[in-house]
Amino acid sequence: MKRPLLAFLLLAACKEVKPTSPAVADPAALVARAHAEPAATPVYSAFSALLRLPDQTVSLQGTIVLGPPDRFRVELRGPIGPAQVIVTCNGTDATAWIAPKNTFGTLPNANGSFGTLLGAGEGVGGAAVAASLLLGRLPQLAGTPDLRAAGSVATSIWTRGDGARFEASIDSLTAHLVTAHATDKQGVLLLDAAWEPGAFPASMHVNLPTLGVVADVNYTEWKPAAPDPALFEGVAPEGAVLKTFDLANPQPAP
């Protein structure tokens, strides 16, 4: 056997072949399967990210810790040195420590603020929705969504009375997220996101136009975690400039 052919056969034998996602026959059954999935336990993963801001593009490393249903911590750092940005959510309040600006910001009503940012409204548990999106899982929202199927994907669409919309599409193989979009009552895009689905997402693309932030994230291995609850509590460093964030009237990222 010629060496090139042998090498090709060896590579083909070693390469992981991902199963093909079947076409969705019943979107309601797939959505029910997604919502019936056991609640996730705490996990963490390291990741690399390309962060695009209005005036610069930055390559970062980071760590994410998730404590479902509604707690998370995200740390961003450069090639060397300590974290430059730390975002926490304890299920009620969220914080962001921005080291280069020596600024510590608080988001007192994380549920209402995240709900508004996602086009879901202030009446939802926005922190839990945000944690679900970070996990790549279909969030639970009030009301009955419109359901659609196209190929291997089922899409749930929630439309508020004022016209704001949130839609999420899940893959038939994993019942996990592949895309999500949110618009406000004027049709302004609030969120455009995409995932490479799996038991946990392998990658995630997030565009938050009203905040001026676009991120492409690639995760390493997800692992079980046993986080101390204090990990999800943001604490202002001594001497930091204190600020209150308002996602209802967001300003583009500095």
C-alpha positions in Angstrom: 0.0 0.0 0.0 1.4 3.4 -0.9 2.3 5.6 2.0 0.0 8.5 1.1 -3.0 6.2 1.0 -2.0 4.6 4.3 -1.6 8.0 5.9 -5.1 9.0 4.7 -6.6 5.8 6.0 -5.0 6.3 9.4 -6.2 9.9 9.7 -9.7 8.9 8.7 -9.7 6.2 11.3 -8.6 8.6 14.0 -10.8 11.6 13.1 -13.9 11.9 15.2 -17.1 11.8 13.1 -19.9 13.7 14.6 -23.4 12.2 14.2 -25.7 14.0 11.8 -28.6 15.9 13.3 -31.9 14.4 12.0 -34.7 16.6 10.5 -37.2 17.9 13.1 -40.5 16.1 12.7 -42.2 17.6 15.7 -40.8 20.9 17.1 -43.1 20.7 20.2 -41.6 17.4 21.2 -38.0 18.7 20.7 -38.7 21.8 22.8 -40.4 19.6 25.5 -37.2 17.4 25.5 -35.0 20.5 26.0 -37.1 21.7 28.9 -37.2 18.2 30.5 -33.4 18.0 30.6 -32.1 17.7 34.2 -30.8 20.9 35.6 -27.2 21.5 35.0 -24.8 21.2 37.9 -22.0 23.8 38.5 -19.3 23.7 35.8 -16.3 25.8 34.7 -14.2 26.1 31.6 -11.3 28.1 30.4 -11.7 29.9 27.0 -10.1 32.1 24.5 -12.0 35.1 23.1 -11.8 37.7 20.4 -13.5 40.8 21.8 -14.5 43.6 19.3 -15.3 47.0 20.8 -16.2 50.2 19.0 -12.6 51.4 18.9 -10.4 48.2 19.2 -10.2 44.4 18.9 -8.7 42.5 21.7 -7.6 38.8 22.1 -8.2 37.6 25.6 -8.1 34.5 27.8 -10.7 33.8 30.4 -12.5 31.5 32.8 -16.2 31.0 33.3 -17.9 29.5 36.3 -21.6 28.7 36.2 -23.7 27.9 39.2 -27.2 27.1 37.7 -29.8 28.2 37.6 -28.9 31.9 37.8 -25.3 32.5 39.1 -22.1 33.0 37.0 -18.7 34.5 37.1 -16.6 35.5 34.0 -13.0 36.6 34.2 -11.1 38.1 31.3 -7.3 38.5 31.2 -4.6 39.3 28.7 -1.7 36.9 27.8 -0.1 37.4 31.2 -1.1 38.9 34.5 -4.3 39.0 36.6 -7.9 39.4 35.4 -8.6 42.7 33.8 -12.4 42.3 33.8 -14.5 40.3 36.3 -18.2 40.0 35.9 -20.3 38.3 38.6 -24.0 37.5 39.1 -25.4 36.1 42.3 -28.9 35.6 40.8 -30.2 38.9 42.0 -27.4 41.5 41.4 -24.6 41.7 38.9 -21.3 43.5 39.1 -18.4 44.3 36.8 -14.8 45.1 37.9 -12.9 46.9 35.1 -9.3 47.0 36.3 -7.7 49.3 33.6 -10.3 52.0 34.5 -10.3 51.2 38.3 -14.1 51.0 38.0 -16.5 48.8 39.9 -20.0 48.8 38.4 -23.2 47.3 39.9 -26.4 46.2 38.3 -28.8 46.1 41.2 -31.7 44.4 39.4 -30.0 41.7 37.3 -33.3 39.9 36.6 -35.1 42.9 35.2 -32.0 44.4 33.5 -31.0 41.1 31.7 -34.7 40.5 30.9 -35.0 43.9 29.2 -31.7 43.5 27.4 -32.8 40.1 26.0 -36.2 41.5 24.9 -38.0 39.3 27.3 -39.2 42.0 29.6 -38.6 42.8 33.3 -41.1 40.2 34.5 -38.8 37.3 33.7 -35.9 35.9 35.7 -33.3 37.5 33.5 -30.3 36.1 35.4 -31.5 32.6 34.9 -32.1 33.3 31.2 -28.5 34.7 30.9 -27.1 31.6 32.7 -29.1 29.3 30.3 -27.6 31.1 27.3 -24.1 30.8 28.7 -24.7 27.1 29.1 -26.1 26.8 25.6 -29.5 25.7 26.9 -33.0 26.7 25.9 -34.2 29.2 28.6 -37.6 29.0 30.3 -39.8 32.0 29.5 -43.4 32.7 30.4 -46.1 32.2 27.8 -46.5 29.9 24.9 -44.1 30.5 22.1 -44.8 30.0 18.4 -42.9 26.9 17.2 -41.3 26.4 13.8 -39.1 23.7 12.3 -36.6 23.9 9.5 -34.3 21.0 8.7 -32.6 19.9 11.9 -33.5 22.9 13.9 -36.6 23.9 16.0 -37.3 27.5 16.8 -39.3 29.0 19.7 -40.5 32.6 19.3 -41.9 34.6 22.2 -43.5 37.9 21.2 -44.5 40.4 23.9 -47.6 42.5 23.7 -45.5 45.6 22.8 -43.9 43.8 19.9 -40.5 42.8 21.5 -39.4 39.4 20.4 -37.0 36.7 21.7 -36.4 33.6 19.6 -34.2 30.6 20.2 -33.3 27.7 17.9 -32.2 24.3 19.2 -30.5 21.4 17.4 -32.4 18.1 17.0 -29.5 16.0 18.1 -28.6 17.7 21.4 -31.7 19.8 22.0 -29.3 22.6 22.8 -29.0 26.1 21.4 -27.7 26.9 18.0 -28.9 30.5 17.6 -30.8 33.2 19.6 -32.1 36.7 18.6 -33.8 39.4 20.6 -35.3 42.7 19.4 -37.1 45.4 21.3 -40.5 46.8 20.6 -39.1 49.1 17.9 -37.4 46.2 16.2 -33.9 47.2 17.3 -31.6 44.3 17.6 -30.5 43.6 21.2 -28.9 40.2 20.9 -27.6 38.0 18.1 -25.9 34.8 19.3 -24.8 31.4 17.9 -23.4 28.3 19.5 -21.6 25.1 18.4 -23.8 22.8 20.4 -22.8 19.8 22.4 -23.3 18.6 26.0 -21.8 22.0 26.7 -21.1 24.6 24.0 -17.7 24.3 22.2 -17.9 27.9 21.0 -20.2 30.9 21.2 -20.6 34.1 19.2 -22.4 37.0 20.9 -23.3 40.4 19.4 -24.8 43.0 21.8 -25.2 46.0 19.5 -26.7 48.4 22.1 -23.6 47.8 24.3 -21.1 47.9 21.4 -19.7 44.5 22.1 -19.1 41.5 19.9 -17.4 38.4 21.2 -16.2 35.1 19.7 -15.5 32.6 22.4 -13.9 29.1 22.1 -14.1 26.9 25.2 -11.7 24.3 26.3 -13.0 21.3 28.3 -15.9 21.9 30.6 -15.4 20.4 34.1 -17.5 19.9 37.2 -17.2 22.6 39.8 -17.9 23.1 43.5 -17.8 26.9 43.8 -18.0 28.8 47.0 -21.1 31.0 46.9 -18.8 34.0 47.5 -17.3 33.5 44.1 -20.5 35.0 42.6 -20.4 38.1 44.8 -18.6 41.1 43.3 -16.6 43.1 45.8 -15.3 46.6 45.0 -11.5 46.9 45.5 -10.4 49.7 47.8 -10.2 53.0 46.0 -12.3 51.9 43.0 -14.6 54.3 41.2 -18.1 53.2 41.9 -20.7 53.2 39.1 -24.3 51.9 38.6 -25.0 50.3 35.2 -28.3 50.9 33.5 -28.9 48.4 30.7 -32.3 50.1 29.9 -30.2 53.1 28.6 -27.0 51.4 27.7 -23.9 53.2 26.5 -21.4 51.5 24.1 -18.5 49.8 25.8 -15.5 52.1 26.5 
